Amino acid sequence: MTVSDVRIDPDAERAVERTPRPAALLGLIARYPLGAAGAFVVLVMIFAAVFAEAIAPYDPEDNAFEYMFTPPGAQFWLGTDDFGRDILSRIIHGARTALFVGFVAAVIGATGGLVLGVASAYFGGWFDLIIQRVMDVFMAFPLIILALAVVAVLGPGIDKVIIAITIPFIPQCARVVRSSALAIREMPYVDAARACGFSHARIILRHMVPNVMAPYLIMITAFVGQAILLEAVLAFLGLGVQEPTAAWGLMLKSGAEEYAESAPWIPIFPGLAISLAVFGFNLFGDALRDALDPKLRAQ
Amino acid sequence: MRFLKSTLVVSFALGLAAAWAGGAAAGETPVRGGILKFVVGSKIPSYDAHMESTFGMIHPIRPFYSLLIRVNPENPSSPTDFVCDLCEGDVPAATNNGLTYTFKIRKDVKFHDGTPLTAHDIKATFDKIIFPPEGVPSTRKAFFSSLDSTTVPDDYTLVFNMKYASGAFLPAVAAPYNFVYSKKDLDENGYAWHQKNINGTGAFTFVEHKPGAYVEGKRYENYHHEGKPYLDGFRAISAPKMAVRLQAIRGNRAAIEFRGFPPKARDDLVKALGDKIVVQESDWNCALQFLPNHRRKPFDDVRVRRALTLAVDRRAGSKYLSKIAIVKTMGGVVFPGHPLAATEEELSKIAGYWPSIEKSRAEAKRLLKEAGAEGLEFVLLNRGVDQPYRVVGTWLIDQFKKVGLKVTQNVLPSPAFYDAVRKKHDFDVTVYFNCQSIVNPLADVSAYISDDIAGNNYAGYQDRTMDKLFDQMNRASDPAEQRRIMRLYEKRALDEEALQFITLWWYKINPHRSYVKGWKIAPSHYLNQHLDNVWLDPDLM
């Protein structure tokens, strides 16, 4: 069969065109119910982060000692903390911190990994060998240890936290992307592009990168969840963002040690927010992987 | 008359905690035996108290050593009640118009290695502290600026010869850091030997130190205070996290922690353990400060600095922060309640202590506008320790926000924090502390004199008027005159020149197992830690 022999069934083409969008969405939800639940959590988080000022009932940083340790109720749905600050408002604003750190670290980390992974696979040889051994060194350290080491050197602060979380992500993504790119490098169309005399940059950007986008996107969603968790861990250890900024890990730290018994709502709600966000991103990432991976989709 | 009245009030206030604490033990006969287990929230940098200033060293190491004089273990809340430890009889009064102190030394004291103690050992110790050779660290040598020399007329007599009479001298001698070392050890092993070795005359002999785990001591049978110590030994368990220390007491893995817990922790313990817990509380000779960096603009402008202190509502802070942090009392530069401390009326005239916070904040805004610093943004440096630093730092930021300042917080672990404040001077405004052991205001307020004279002023200024007032105050023999000068000194430091500020004074809360008897709370976590009068009540264990 030659290329010119391939024919598209006109009915099938029309059928795709005619599928209404809500129905397609419902089909996706039916097919990936857990992924849909994850996507819902992610959307709620994004909504809370974007419209925090509008939907938070109180200023998240204003001390109001006359309301300190108020349990959950009509006035303060999730109660107040030791400074009398509304926990719901702090959780809503904390979503902004979590998502900001999560998305920035995930996108930079995954993109760095994408560049290195594809370049490493494409050039091969000594370049590949050196890049991969460097990646091996970074991957020898557990994620949290590496992040702790980086933030210990750079110091606390939101920018330093993002750097600390980004660095461990780069080798993880580079390794996954490289394995996909190695297979693509051997495809005839890449050989054809080389034969046409295209530059390395053009071959990488136009012919290889688009074909590794699936693992790249999946890595990003997985990284966002991990980054949120790491940010919370660093804040809990006192190395992340600092008071009075609303951040879930910081809220958990303040509440867990001193008020776990006498005012349990202080650590419980930020703890739940962290768990739910990470769970949501993981479910969403898994569903995305299933949807984008042809082998898993066929199963 | 007012001075006398305030003295009485102070004595009553200071004695209240001790009376409460001592109440349980009064009339009871101490029982010998048992191992006291206590938790310590900080590490031991070295064993040499002459160079260290942390309770992490004092709590586990102090029981191995003695002092020439010490605060009265039965009345540790008093700032003037000292008793002999290695000297005989009562603490001697100054003679020769306050220029000579003559101590008679006990003849029945031996170091743990068997060497008899003489006046030469004590002279060698104080010479190391006050006149250390070049390169030998001595943290508190400035406390002895009134001393001229020490002499030993015979083996059991020690004389301190003063340059001028000073009420700050005896409290400085009684400081718990003045461990008495053996002259033989100093001569034979050098001045660094005590950093890693222990040989004292204290109630307990050193058994073992497992770094990061515990320090153990056992009873010294030849201890010079007859019948003491009551304990067979002690184990100081290292537990940096507060939650661990709290759970150790709750689970009876440890009986006491000597530094202090926040109010909520006390309430949780009392609620959980009822009468198995006794709580001792006291004002604490620690002022939690905030220091503007005078080297950095716009904090070189007195108007901006005054605005900072005017923004802070200390009265409300005292009311609410005392529920969540180990701070409580509003005060000036002198330990609250001390005869030299400002009265409420006197405080009310100082910027930042005015009765009306609205008026105070309006003035702060006016000053900021006048200085062109409206909406000023800066970073508040803070120490990575929850109590009381993080809590008070977060509160301070909210206070500054109320006059339009935009402040973020940079919290650093202790070593990096000290480096930034003490060496690099890399901060806009920092939270800091002035913690002392013996309540000795004439020495304690030295942190406010010029930074080229004071070893512990990190705000970065030179103010010769402050230096002059400090010197006049220390040379004044009349308490009324001392008090008058102290008011001028305080007003200039906190208000007129707005050099550095106090948020609130710390408040010490020590919940402990009720079977621990004999230990009485002091206004410092450095004091009364020799443990020779502590005993365990077997009926309550």
Contacts between the chains, C-beta under 8 A, distances in Angstrom:
chain1	res1	chain2	res2	distance
A	61	B	398	7.1
A	61	B	401	7.6
A	62	B	398	6.9
A	63	B	394	8.0
A	63	B	395	6.5
A	63	B	398	4.3
A	65	B	316	7.1
A	65	B	319	7.7
A	65	B	320	3.7
A	68	B	320	6.8
A	68	B	323	7.0
A	68	B	324	7.2
A	82	B	264	8.0
A	82	B	324	4.6
A	82	B	391	7.6
A	83	B	324	7.8
A	83	B	394	6.6
A	83	B	395	7.2
A	83	B	398	7.5
A	155	B	410	7.9
A	155	B	412	7.1
A	155	B	416	7.3
A	156	B	410	6.9
A	156	B	411	6.2
A	156	B	412	7.3
A	157	B	410	7.1
A	238	B	384	5.2
A	238	B	411	6.4
A	238	B	413	7.8
A	242	B	408	7.2
A	242	B	409	4.5
A	242	B	410	6.7
A	242	B	411	5.0
A	243	B	390	6.4
A	243	B	393	7.1
A	243	B	394	4.3
A	243	B	397	7.5
A	243	B	409	5.7
A	243	B	411	7.7
A	244	B	394	5.3
A	244	B	397	5.7
A	244	B	398	6.9
A	244	B	409	7.3
A	245	B	408	7.9
A	256	B	243	7.9
A	257	B	241	7.7
A	257	B	242	6.2
A	257	B	243	4.7
A	257	B	386	7.3
A	258	B	242	7.7
A	258	B	262	6.5
A	258	B	264	5.3
A	258	B	265	6.5
A	258	B	386	7.9
A	259	B	264	6.4
A	261	B	268	5.4
A	262	B	264	5.8
A	262	B	267	6.7
A	262	B	268	5.8
A	262	B	271	7.9
